Amino acid sequence: MQVNKEISEKIKQGGVGVLPTDTLYGLVGLATNEEAVKRIYKLKKRSPEKPLIILISDIKDLDLFDIKKFDIGYRTLLERYWPGKVSIALPCPDLKFTHLSLINGTLAFRLPKPKWLRDLLKKTGPLVAPSANLEGGEPAQTIDQAKKYFRDSIDFYIDAGLLKSKPSTLIKFENNKVVVMRQGAVKIK
């Protein structure tokens, strides 16, 4: 799969749309664009206190969020789960990212496995990508389902057929141990 240049330009200009991720269809927008993020919260009818997961193209993208200091153990843990369907909550000291809902001073990131998605992220920059549904609703498994949620209130839809997956598994690291916050597509004990 490949996303055309027009879509990546729309995203870079603050556009919001639905596209397939490595797990489910996501309602995506540029993570560093506060207005796009606010629009996603409003479209989903999601509480602004509920954080969003950020998709990145490379571990180096964490530098954009001032998440720079990793000891060897941290980097090894990241590389153990990435790329893949595991989202990881990491400490973020910078309050300029409060629009992404810093809960307990952390942001959650995922480095997806599909090359086409990482290539898109390289062009656009990190994206927030909550599931394509209204808060409390079932995640869209098809573009038609996503269109029932958002109709013409978003800028684009990218159809990849039926997507059946659980959401990403969400973890954090405490005292060099993995703590599962949400069991999802990848089983972690």
Backbone as a printed PyTorch tensor [residue, N CA C, xyz], in Angstrom:
tensor([[[  0.8480,  -1.1900,   0.0000],
         [  0.0000,   0.0000,   0.0000],
         [  0.8850,   1.2420,   0.0000]],

        [[  0.3930,   2.2820,  -0.6220],
         [  1.1170,   3.5420,  -0.6520],
         [  0.1000,   4.6800,  -0.5800]],

        [[  0.4400,   5.7150,   0.1680],
         [ -0.4350,   6.8840,   0.2910],
         [  0.1050,   7.9620,  -0.6300]],

        [[ -0.7810,   8.5490,  -1.4430],
         [ -0.3040,   9.5240,  -2.4190],
         [  0.1580,  10.8240,  -1.7610]],

        [[  0.8930,  11.5960,  -2.5360],
         [  1.4940,  12.8380,  -2.0440],
         [  0.4290,  13.8390,  -1.5910]],

        [[ -0.7120,  13.8470,  -2.2640],
         [ -1.7910,  14.7750,  -1.9120],
         [ -2.2530,  14.5540,  -0.4720]],

        [[ -2.3740,  13.2870,  -0.0540],
         [ -2.8010,  12.9730,   1.3150],
         [ -1.7370,  13.3990,   2.3170]],

        [[ -0.4730,  13.0950,   2.0320],
         [  0.5800,  13.4870,   2.9830],
         [  0.6550,  15.0060,   3.1000]],

        [[  0.4130,  15.7260,   2.0200],
         [  0.4040,  17.2020,   2.0790],
         [ -0.7800,  17.7080,   2.9000]],

        [[ -1.9410,  17.0780,   2.7520],
         [ -3.1060,  17.4700,   3.5550],
         [ -2.8080,  17.3030,   5.0430]],

        [[ -2.1790,  16.1810,   5.3810],
         [ -1.8350,  15.9330,   6.7830],
         [ -0.8630,  16.9990,   7.2810]],

        [[  0.1550,  17.2920,   6.4990],
         [  1.1650,  18.2860,   6.9170],
         [  0.5600,  19.6780,   7.0760]],

        [[ -0.5390,  19.9420,   6.3540],
         [ -1.2080,  21.2390,   6.4470],
         [ -2.2900,  21.2570,   7.5270]],

        [[ -2.3660,  20.1940,   8.3370],
         [ -3.3260,  20.1710,   9.4380],
         [ -4.5830,  19.3700,   9.1700]],

        [[ -4.6180,  18.6660,   8.0410],
         [ -5.7880,  17.8660,   7.7100],
         [ -5.9470,  16.6610,   8.6260]],

        [[ -7.1830,  16.1860,   8.6990],
         [ -7.5420,  15.0310,   9.5230],
         [ -8.2940,  14.0490,   8.6380]],

        [[ -7.9670,  12.7620,   8.7570],
         [ -8.6510,  11.7610,   7.9490],
         [ -8.5580,  10.3800,   8.5580]],

        [[ -9.1240,   9.4180,   7.8360],
         [ -9.1140,   8.0200,   8.2760],
         [ -8.2280,   7.2200,   7.3380]],

        [[ -7.3180,   6.4540,   7.9400],
         [ -6.4830,   5.5480,   7.1590],
         [ -6.1840,   4.2960,   7.9640]],

        [[ -5.7910,   3.2240,   7.2700],
         [ -5.4640,   1.9980,   7.9980],
         [ -4.1500,   2.1840,   8.7560]],

        [[ -4.0930,   1.6390,   9.9670],
         [ -2.8280,   1.6160,  10.6950],
         [ -2.3930,   0.1590,  10.7520]],

        [[ -1.4570,  -0.1530,  11.6030],
         [ -1.0170,  -1.5360,  11.7440],
         [ -1.9880,  -2.3590,  12.5730]],

        [[ -2.9870,  -1.7120,  13.1710],
         [ -3.9800,  -2.4350,  13.9680],
         [ -5.3800,  -2.2210,  13.3950]],

        [[ -5.9040,  -1.0200,  13.5050],
         [ -7.2640,  -0.6820,  13.1050],
         [ -7.2490,   0.5360,  12.1920]],

        [[ -8.4170,   0.9080,  11.6630],
         [ -8.5020,   2.2060,  10.9950],
         [ -8.3240,   3.2750,  12.0550]],

        [[ -7.5130,   4.2880,  11.7490],
         [ -7.2710,   5.3550,  12.6900],
         [ -7.7580,   6.6860,  12.1580]],

        [[ -8.1950,   7.5440,  13.0630],
         [ -8.5260,   8.9270,  12.7450],
         [ -7.2370,   9.7010,  12.9850]],

        [[ -6.5730,  10.1180,  11.9200],
         [ -5.2010,  10.6080,  12.0440],
         [ -5.0710,  12.1060,  11.8090]],

        [[ -4.0550,  12.6580,  12.4700],
         [ -3.6680,  14.0440,  12.2920],
         [ -2.2630,  14.2200,  12.8250]],

        [[ -1.6270,  15.2920,  12.4320],
         [ -0.2490,  15.5670,  12.8270],
         [ -0.1760,  15.8190,  14.3360]],

        [[  0.6390,  15.0410,  15.0230],
         [  0.7390,  15.1320,  16.4880],
         [  1.2400,  16.4920,  16.9550]],

        [[  2.0440,  17.1510,  16.1570],
         [  2.6110,  18.4420,  16.5520],
         [  1.7100,  19.6160,  16.1780]],

        [[  0.5700,  19.3420,  15.5390],
         [ -0.3670,  20.3890,  15.1500],
         [ -1.5220,  20.3980,  16.1610]],

        [[ -1.4760,  21.3580,  17.0640],
         [ -2.4460,  21.4130,  18.1530],
         [ -3.8860,  21.4960,  17.6480]],

        [[ -4.1300,  22.2380,  16.5710],
         [ -5.4920,  22.3750,  16.0430],
         [ -5.9930,  21.0500,  15.4730]],

        [[ -5.1390,  20.3030,  14.7810],
         [ -5.5400,  18.9950,  14.2440],
         [ -5.8830,  18.0390,  15.3890]],

        [[ -5.0850,  18.0690,  16.4380],
         [ -5.3290,  17.1940,  17.5890],
         [ -6.6500,  17.5710,  18.2700]],

        [[ -6.8920,  18.8590,  18.4510],
         [ -8.1580,  19.2980,  19.0560],
         [ -9.3500,  18.8680,  18.2030]],

        [[ -9.1750,  18.9630,  16.9030],
         [-10.2450,  18.5680,  15.9810],
         [-10.5590,  17.0750,  16.1330]],

        [[ -9.5250,  16.2470,  16.2850],
         [ -9.7220,  14.8030,  16.4670],
         [-10.4800,  14.5340,  17.7660]],

        [[-10.0920,  15.2020,  18.8410],
         [-10.8210,  15.0390,  20.1020],
         [-12.3000,  15.3940,  19.9160]],

        [[-12.5570,  16.4820,  19.2170],
         [-13.9370,  16.9340,  19.0160],
         [-14.7080,  15.9500,  18.1300]],

        [[-14.1060,  15.5000,  17.0280],
         [-14.7630,  14.5650,  16.1250],
         [-15.1210,  13.2510,  16.8190]],

        [[-14.2200,  12.7660,  17.6670],
         [-14.4480,  11.5030,  18.3740],
         [-15.3500,  11.6640,  19.5990]],

        [[-15.5880,  12.9400,  19.9900],
         [-16.3070,  13.2260,  21.2360],
         [-15.5520,  12.5920,  22.4080]],

        [[-14.2610,  12.7560,  22.3820],
         [-13.3580,  12.1280,  23.3570],
         [-12.9600,  13.1460,  24.4140]],

        [[-12.8970,  12.7190,  25.6430],
         [-12.4680,  13.5890,  26.7360],
         [-11.0210,  14.0180,  26.5020]],

        [[-10.7250,  15.3280,  26.6470],
         [ -9.3510,  15.7920,  26.4550],
         [ -8.3860,  15.2630,  27.5070]],

        [[ -8.9070,  14.6740,  28.5590],
         [ -8.0340,  14.0770,  29.5710],
         [ -7.5510,  12.6900,  29.1410]],

        [[ -8.1890,  12.1230,  28.1250],
         [ -7.8160,  10.7830,  27.6650],
         [ -6.7220,  10.9250,  26.5930]],

        [[ -5.5220,  10.3970,  26.8520],
         [ -4.4050,  10.6110,  25.9270],
         [ -4.5550,   9.8690,  24.6050]],

        [[ -3.7910,  10.3400,  23.6380],
         [ -3.7520,   9.7370,  22.3050],
         [ -2.4060,   9.0450,  22.1040]],

        [[ -2.4050,   7.9610,  21.3530],
         [ -1.1600,   7.2750,  21.0050],
         [ -0.5820,   7.9380,  19.7630]],

        [[  0.7290,   8.0970,  19.7590],
         [  1.4330,   8.7700,  18.6780],
         [  2.2180,   7.7470,  17.8730]],

        [[  1.9770,   7.7100,  16.5580],
         [  2.7210,   6.8240,  15.6630],
         [  3.9880,   7.5260,  15.2000]],

        [[  5.1200,   6.8230,  15.2610],
         [  6.4030,   7.3770,  14.8420],
         [  7.0280,   6.4820,  13.7770]],

        [[  7.9450,   7.0500,  12.9880],
         [  8.5840,   6.2970,  11.9090],
         [  9.8900,   5.6420,  12.3390]],

        [[ 10.4540,   6.1210,  13.4470],
         [ 11.7710,   5.6700,  13.8900],
         [ 11.9280,   6.0450,  15.3600]],

        [[ 12.7440,   5.3050,  16.0790],
         [ 12.9940,   5.6340,  17.4920],
         [ 13.5100,   7.0640,  17.6320]],

        [[ 14.2450,   7.5470,  16.6360],
         [ 14.7920,   8.9110,  16.6790],
         [ 13.6890,   9.9730,  16.7520]],

        [[ 12.4700,   9.6390,  16.2970],
         [ 11.3560,  10.5950,  16.3650],
         [ 11.0100,  10.9750,  17.7990]],

        [[ 11.4040,  10.1520,  18.7600],
         [ 11.1510,  10.4820,  20.1610],
         [ 11.8510,  11.7860,  20.5560]],

        [[ 12.9440,  12.1230,  19.8660],
         [ 13.6530,  13.3820,  20.1310],
         [ 12.7420,  14.5930,  19.9210]],

        [[ 11.7900,  14.4860,  18.9810],
         [ 10.8670,  15.5920,  18.7050],
         [ 10.0010,  15.9300,  19.9120]],

        [[  9.8680,  14.9660,  20.8230],
         [  9.0390,  15.1430,  22.0110],
         [  9.9010,  15.2610,  23.2700]],

        [[ 11.1800,  15.5710,  23.0700],
         [ 12.1480,  15.7420,  24.1580],
         [ 12.3160,  14.4800,  24.9990]],

        [[ 12.1080,  13.3390,  24.3730],
         [ 12.3430,  12.0530,  25.0300],
         [ 13.6640,  11.5480,  24.4740]],

        [[ 14.7470,  11.9290,  25.1590],
         [ 16.0690,  11.7060,  24.5880],
         [ 16.9440,  10.7880,  25.4120]],

        [[ 16.7500,  10.7810,  26.6840],
         [ 17.7080,  10.0920,  27.5420],
         [ 17.2850,   8.6560,  27.7950]],

        [[ 17.9490,   7.7580,  27.1080],
         [ 17.6820,   6.3420,  27.2950],
         [ 18.9570,   5.6530,  27.7190]],

        [[ 18.8620,   4.8850,  28.7650],
         [ 20.0030,   4.0340,  29.0740],
         [ 19.9100,   2.8040,  28.1740]],

        [[ 20.9100,   1.9710,  28.2070],
         [ 20.9490,   0.7910,  27.3460],
         [ 19.7360,  -0.1080,  27.5890]],

        [[ 19.3180,  -0.2370,  28.8450],
         [ 18.1740,  -1.0800,  29.1740],
         [ 16.8920,  -0.6040,  28.5170]],

        [[ 16.6500,   0.7080,  28.5460],
         [ 15.4640,   1.2760,  27.9210],
         [ 15.4590,   1.0020,  26.4230]],

        [[ 16.5710,   1.3140,  25.7740],
         [ 16.6620,   1.1260,  24.3220],
         [ 16.4480,  -0.3450,  23.9630]],

        [[ 17.0020,  -1.2460,  24.7590],
         [ 16.8260,  -2.6780,  24.5070],
         [ 15.3610,  -3.0640,  24.6100]],

        [[ 14.6530,  -2.5220,  25.6210],
         [ 13.2230,  -2.8080,  25.7660],
         [ 12.4250,  -2.2700,  24.5800]],

        [[ 12.7430,  -1.0520,  24.1300],
         [ 12.0500,  -0.4820,  22.9780],
         [ 12.2520,  -1.3580,  21.7490]],

        [[ 13.4910,  -1.7520,  21.5190],
         [ 13.8030,  -2.5570,  20.3360],
         [ 13.1850,  -3.9490,  20.4200]],

        [[ 12.8820,  -4.4040,  21.6200],
         [ 12.2350,  -5.7090,  21.7990],
         [ 10.7970,  -5.6910,  21.2660]],

        [[ 10.1210,  -4.5570,  21.4040],
         [  8.7170,  -4.4600,  21.0130],
         [  8.4760,  -3.7210,  19.7050]],

        [[  9.4560,  -2.9950,  19.2180],
         [  9.2760,  -2.1860,  18.0050],
         [ 10.1700,  -2.6710,  16.8890]],

        [[  9.7220,  -2.5780,  15.6440],
         [  8.3670,  -2.1800,  15.2600],
         [  7.3710,  -3.2810,  15.5920]],

        [[  6.1470,  -2.8630,  15.8590],
         [  5.1090,  -3.8250,  16.1910],
         [  3.8770,  -3.1740,  16.7750]],

        [[  2.9340,  -4.0090,  17.1840],
         [  1.6230,  -3.5550,  17.6590],
         [  1.6170,  -3.3030,  19.1630]],

        [[  2.7240,  -2.7370,  19.6640],
         [  2.8400,  -2.4080,  21.0840],
         [  3.0700,  -0.9080,  21.2130]],

        [[  2.2070,  -0.2490,  21.9760],
         [  2.3770,   1.1750,  22.2750],
         [  3.0200,   1.2810,  23.6490]],

        [[  3.9550,   2.2250,  23.7790],
         [  4.7380,   2.3250,  25.0060],
         [  4.6230,   3.7300,  25.5780]],

        [[  4.1900,   3.8260,  26.8370],
         [  4.1060,   5.1130,  27.5330],
         [  5.4970,   5.4500,  28.0580]],

        [[  5.9790,   6.6410,  27.6880],
         [  7.3200,   7.0800,  28.0640],
         [  7.2420,   8.4450,  28.7480]],

        [[  8.1450,   8.7050,  29.6930],
         [  8.1480,  10.0060,  30.3660],
         [  8.4690,  11.1330,  29.3860]],

        [[  7.6670,  12.1880,  29.4460],
         [  7.8670,  13.3540,  28.5800],
         [  7.9110,  14.5930,  29.4650]],

        [[  9.0760,  15.2130,  29.5830],
         [  9.2100,  16.3420,  30.4940],
         [  8.6590,  17.6720,  29.9670]],

        [[  8.3350,  17.7380,  28.6760],
         [  8.0140,  19.0140,  28.0500],
         [  6.5150,  19.2960,  28.0610]],

        [[  6.1180,  20.3550,  28.7450],
         [  4.7010,  20.6970,  28.8590],
         [  4.1050,  21.2910,  27.5850]],

        [[  4.9290,  21.5330,  26.5710],
         [  4.3630,  22.0660,  25.3300],
         [  3.5340,  21.0100,  24.5880]],

        [[  3.5240,  19.7840,  25.0950],
         [  2.7450,  18.7170,  24.4620],
         [  1.4680,  18.3910,  25.2360]],

        [[  0.9940,  19.3280,  26.0500],
         [ -0.2170,  19.0660,  26.8380],
         [ -1.4390,  18.8320,  25.9540]],

        [[ -1.4310,  19.3230,  24.7150],
         [ -2.5540,  19.0670,  23.8090],
         [ -2.6920,  17.5710,  23.4930]],

        [[ -1.6420,  16.7940,  23.7580],
         [ -1.6810,  15.3440,  23.5650],
         [ -2.0810,  14.6230,  24.8470]],

        [[ -2.3840,  15.3880,  25.8860],
         [ -2.8400,  14.8920,  27.1810],
         [ -1.7610,  14.1200,  27.9260]],

        [[ -0.8450,  14.8610,  28.5030],
         [  0.2080,  14.2700,  29.3270],
         [ -0.3950,  13.7680,  30.6370]],

        [[ -0.6350,  12.4790,  30.7200],
         [ -1.1400,  11.8870,  31.9530],
         [  0.0630,  11.3670,  32.7240]],

        [[  0.1870,  11.7980,  33.9570],
         [  1.3350,  11.4040,  34.7840],
         [  2.6720,  11.7120,  34.1030]],

        [[  2.6950,  12.7680,  33.2950],
         [  3.9420,  13.1800,  32.6520],
         [  4.4370,  12.2310,  31.5770]],

        [[  3.5250,  11.4480,  30.9680],
         [  3.9430,  10.5120,  29.9300],
         [  3.1500,  10.7260,  28.6440]],

        [[  3.7370,  10.2770,  27.5390],
         [  3.0580,  10.1730,  26.2530],
         [  3.2660,   8.7500,  25.7620]],

        [[  2.3070,   8.2240,  25.0000],
         [  2.4090,   6.8630,  24.4740],
         [  2.7510,   6.9030,  22.9870]],

        [[  3.6870,   6.0400,  22.5970],
         [  4.1860,   5.9940,  21.2250],
         [  4.1170,   4.5710,  20.6830]],

        [[  4.0010,   4.4750,  19.3440],
         [  4.0900,   3.1710,  18.6790],
         [  4.8610,   3.3280,  17.3840]],

        [[  5.7680,   2.4190,  17.1660],
         [  6.5190,   2.3390,  15.9090],
         [  5.9220,   1.1710,  15.1270]],

        [[  5.0470,   1.4710,  14.1490],
         [  4.3500,   0.3980,  13.4350],
         [  5.2880,  -0.3690,  12.5020]],

        [[  4.9070,  -1.5960,  12.2040],
         [  5.7370,  -2.4600,  11.3700],
         [  5.5880,  -2.2190,   9.8620]],

        [[  4.3750,  -1.9700,   9.3290],
         [  4.2410,  -1.8420,   7.8730],
         [  5.1330,  -0.7280,   7.3030]],

        [[  5.9160,  -1.0940,   6.3010],
         [  6.8610,  -0.1430,   5.7030],
         [  6.1350,   1.0590,   5.1000]],

        [[  4.9930,   0.8230,   4.4450],
         [  4.2800,   1.9330,   3.8140],
         [  3.8600,   2.9700,   4.8500]],

        [[  3.4910,   2.5040,   6.0530],
         [  3.0520,   3.4200,   7.1050],
         [  4.2460,   4.2000,   7.6690]],

        [[  5.3670,   3.5150,   7.8650],
         [  6.5720,   4.2240,   8.3310],
         [  7.0370,   5.2320,   7.2770]],

        [[  6.9110,   4.8740,   5.9910],
         [  7.2750,   5.8200,   4.9190],
         [  6.3800,   7.0590,   4.9650]],

        [[  5.0830,   6.8680,   5.1900],
         [  4.1720,   8.0070,   5.3180],
         [  4.5760,   8.8720,   6.5030]],

        [[  4.8780,   8.2420,   7.6390],
         [  5.2730,   8.9780,   8.8390],
         [  6.5670,   9.7530,   8.6270]],

        [[  7.4650,   9.2370,   7.8040],
         [  8.7020,   9.9710,   7.4760],
         [  8.3660,  11.2420,   6.7080]],

        [[  7.3390,  11.1800,   5.8520],
         [  6.9480,  12.3500,   5.0510],
         [  6.1830,  13.3800,   5.8830]],

        [[  5.3140,  12.8970,   6.7690],
         [  4.4130,  13.8120,   7.4900],
         [  4.9450,  14.2290,   8.8520]],

        [[  5.6660,  13.3440,   9.5020],
         [  6.0020,  13.5080,  10.9070],
         [  5.0520,  12.6580,  11.7230]],

        [[  5.2660,  12.5610,  13.0360],
         [  4.4370,  11.7080,  13.8910],
         [  2.9540,  12.0820,  13.8320]],

        [[  2.1190,  11.0370,  13.8650],
         [  0.6700,  11.2180,  13.7920],
         [ -0.0130,  10.6550,  15.0340]],

        [[ -1.0390,  11.3480,  15.5050],
         [ -1.9400,  10.7200,  16.4670],
         [ -2.8840,   9.8690,  15.6250]],

        [[ -3.2810,   8.7140,  16.1810],
         [ -4.0940,   7.8060,  15.3750],
         [ -5.0450,   6.9800,  16.2450]],

        [[ -5.9580,   7.6380,  16.9830],
         [ -6.9270,   6.8470,  17.7400],
         [ -7.8370,   6.1010,  16.7700]],

        [[ -8.4660,   5.0560,  17.2550],
         [ -9.3410,   4.2650,  16.3910],
         [-10.4440,   5.1420,  15.7960]],

        [[-10.8640,   4.7810,  14.5850],
         [-11.8620,   5.5510,  13.8440],
         [-13.2620,   5.1820,  14.3320]],

        [[-13.6940,   5.8470,  15.3740],
         [-15.0290,   5.6700,  15.9420],
         [-15.3030,   6.8200,  16.8970]],

        [[-16.5620,   6.9620,  17.2600],
         [-16.9100,   7.9010,  18.3160],
         [-16.5720,   7.2390,  19.6400]],

        [[-16.2570,   8.0300,  20.6440],
         [-15.8960,   7.4930,  21.9530],
         [-16.9770,   6.5360,  22.4390]],

        [[-16.5620,   5.3400,  22.8130],
         [-17.4890,   4.3290,  23.2990],
         [-18.0780,   3.4530,  22.2090]],

        [[-17.9030,   3.8380,  20.9390],
         [-18.4240,   3.0410,  19.8270],
         [-17.4280,   1.9730,  19.3950]],

        [[-17.8880,   1.0700,  18.5620],
         [-17.0180,   0.0220,  18.0330],
         [-16.0680,   0.6270,  16.9960]],

        [[-14.7900,   0.2800,  17.0470],
         [-13.8610,   0.7720,  16.0290],
         [-14.2920,   0.3300,  14.6290]],

        [[-14.1870,   1.2360,  13.6860],
         [-14.5360,   0.9240,  12.2990],
         [-13.6110,  -0.1610,  11.7610]],

        [[-14.2120,  -1.1740,  11.1270],
         [-13.4290,  -2.2160,  10.4690],
         [-13.4000,  -2.0240,   8.9620]],

        [[-14.2420,  -1.1170,   8.4780],
         [-14.2840,  -0.7870,   7.0540],
         [-14.4070,   0.7270,   6.9110]],

        [[-14.1090,   1.2070,   5.7240],
         [-14.2560,   2.6470,   5.4590],
         [-15.7260,   3.0570,   5.5330]],

        [[-16.6230,   2.1900,   5.0770],
         [-18.0580,   2.5190,   5.1690],
         [-18.4780,   2.7580,   6.6080]],

        [[-17.9700,   1.9300,   7.5330],
         [-18.2820,   2.1390,   8.9470],
         [-17.7000,   3.4650,   9.4360]],

        [[-16.4680,   3.7790,   9.0190],
         [-15.8500,   5.0540,   9.4050],
         [-16.6540,   6.2290,   8.8690]],

        [[-17.1550,   6.1060,   7.6390],
         [-17.9460,   7.1860,   7.0440],
         [-19.2600,   7.4050,   7.7910]],

        [[-19.8110,   6.3520,   8.3700],
         [-21.0340,   6.5240,   9.1730],
         [-20.7430,   7.3670,  10.4140]],

        [[-19.5280,   7.2310,  10.9560],
         [-19.1470,   8.0380,  12.1170],
         [-18.8590,   9.4910,  11.7280]],

        [[-18.0980,   9.6970,  10.6600],
         [-17.5330,  11.0290,  10.3960],
         [-18.0640,  11.7260,   9.1450]],

        [[-18.7650,  11.0070,   8.2960],
         [-19.3530,  11.5520,   7.0640],
         [-18.3710,  12.4650,   6.3260]],

        [[-18.7780,  13.6980,   6.0510],
         [-17.9010,  14.6150,   5.3170],
         [-17.2280,  15.6360,   6.2380]],

        [[-17.1430,  15.3040,   7.5240],
         [-16.5270,  16.2300,   8.4820],
         [-15.0090,  16.0780,   8.5660]],

        [[-14.4410,  15.1480,   7.7930],
         [-12.9880,  14.9960,   7.7530],
         [-12.4970,  15.2020,   6.3190]],

        [[-11.1840,  15.2310,   6.1480],
         [-10.5980,  15.6300,   4.8750],
         [-10.3230,  14.4980,   3.8950]],

        [[-10.1860,  13.2640,   4.3730],
         [ -9.9120,  12.1530,   3.4530],
         [-10.1860,  10.8060,   4.1220]],

        [[-10.3950,   9.8140,   3.2810],
         [-10.5230,   8.4200,   3.6980],
         [ -9.6000,   7.5890,   2.8110]],

        [[ -8.9080,   6.6260,   3.3980],
         [ -8.0880,   5.6910,   2.6270],
         [ -8.5870,   4.2840,   2.9500]],

        [[ -9.0520,   3.6030,   1.9140],
         [ -9.6710,   2.2930,   2.0690],
         [ -8.6510,   1.1800,   1.8870]],

        [[ -8.5880,   0.2710,   2.8610],
         [ -7.7200,  -0.9160,   2.7600],
         [ -8.5470,  -2.1770,   2.9900]],

        [[ -9.8510,  -2.0990,   2.7220],
         [-10.7050,  -3.2580,   2.9110],
         [-11.0240,  -3.4910,   4.3780]],

        [[-11.3680,  -4.7200,   4.6990],
         [-11.7340,  -5.0980,   6.0550],
         [-10.4940,  -5.2060,   6.9360]],

        [[-10.5010,  -4.5270,   8.0730],
         [ -9.4080,  -4.6190,   9.0480],
         [ -9.9660,  -5.1930,  10.3360]],

        [[ -9.4700,  -6.3530,  10.7060],
         [ -9.8870,  -6.9820,  11.9630],
         [ -8.6560,  -7.1650,  12.8170]],

        [[ -8.5730,  -6.4130,  13.8680],
         [ -7.4560,  -6.5280,  14.7900],
         [ -7.9010,  -5.9650,  16.1300]],

        [[ -7.2170,  -6.3550,  17.1430],
         [ -7.4060,  -5.7010,  18.4340],
         [ -6.5710,  -4.4230,  18.4100]],

        [[ -6.8630,  -3.4880,  19.3060],
         [ -5.9910,  -2.3110,  19.3990],
         [ -4.6070,  -2.7380,  19.8740]],

        [[ -3.6880,  -1.8260,  19.8150],
         [ -2.3280,  -2.1370,  20.2640],
         [ -2.3170,  -2.4560,  21.7540]],

        [[ -1.3580,  -3.2530,  22.1550],
         [ -1.1070,  -3.4910,  23.5720],
         [ -0.3830,  -2.2600,  24.0960]],

        [[ -0.7810,  -1.7610,  25.2480],
         [ -0.1780,  -0.5640,  25.8360],
         [  0.6020,  -0.9630,  27.0820]],

        [[  1.8910,  -0.5840,  27.0940],
         [  2.7500,  -0.9200,  28.2290],
         [  3.4990,   0.3150,  28.7030]],

        [[  4.0910,   0.1850,  29.8870],
         [  5.0400,   1.1770,  30.3860],
         [  6.1430,   0.4150,  31.1020]],

        [[  7.2260,   1.0960,  31.3560],
         [  8.3480,   0.4930,  32.0620],
         [  8.4270,   1.0850,  33.4620]],

        [[  8.5010,   0.2350,  34.4560],
         [  8.6900,   0.6710,  35.8450],
         [  9.7910,  -0.1780,  36.4560]],

        [[ 10.8360,   0.4880,  36.9310],
         [ 11.9500,  -0.2210,  37.5670],
         [ 12.4760,  -1.3460,  36.6810]],

        [[ 12.6680,  -1.0320,  35.3930],
         [ 13.1600,  -1.9870,  34.3930],
         [ 12.2740,  -3.2150,  34.2280]],

        [[ 10.9930,  -3.0670,  34.5670],
         [ 10.0270,  -4.1360,  34.3440],
         [  8.9050,  -3.5990,  33.4660]],

        [[  8.3180,  -4.4930,  32.6910],
         [  7.2040,  -4.1240,  31.8220],
         [  5.8990,  -4.2420,  32.6040]],

        [[  5.0920,  -3.1690,  32.5520],
         [  3.7690,  -3.1640,  33.1690],
         [  2.7520,  -3.0170,  32.0390]],

        [[  1.8340,  -3.9720,  31.9230],
         [  0.8060,  -3.9310,  30.8810],
         [ -0.3380,  -3.0470,  31.3620]],

        [[ -0.6120,  -1.9980,  30.6050],
         [ -1.7080,  -1.0830,  30.9320],
         [ -2.9930,  -1.4590,  30.1830]],

        [[ -2.8240,  -2.0490,  28.9850],
         [ -3.9630,  -2.5360,  28.1910],
         [ -3.4700,  -3.7090,  27.3590]],

        [[ -4.0940,  -4.8450,  27.5520],
         [ -3.7600,  -6.0220,  26.7450],
         [ -4.4510,  -5.8560,  25.4070]],

        [[ -3.7330,  -6.0430,  24.3230],
         [ -4.3140,  -5.8410,  23.0040],
         [ -3.8380,  -6.8830,  22.0200]],

        [[ -3.4040,  -6.4210,  20.8510],
         [ -3.0430,  -7.3030,  19.7490],
         [ -1.8630,  -8.2230,  20.0680]],

        [[ -0.9620,  -7.7960,  20.9420],
         [  0.2070,  -8.5980,  21.3160],
         [  0.0400,  -8.9930,  22.7730]],

        [[  0.0710, -10.2820,  23.0340],
         [ -0.0580, -10.7660,  24.4190],
         [  1.2650, -10.6230,  25.1490]],

        [[  1.2450,  -9.8890,  26.2530],
         [  2.4380,  -9.6980,  27.0920],
         [  2.0580, -10.0610,  28.5060]],

        [[  2.8820, -10.8820,  29.1220],
         [  2.6130, -11.2830,  30.5230],
         [  3.3800, -10.3990,  31.4730]]])
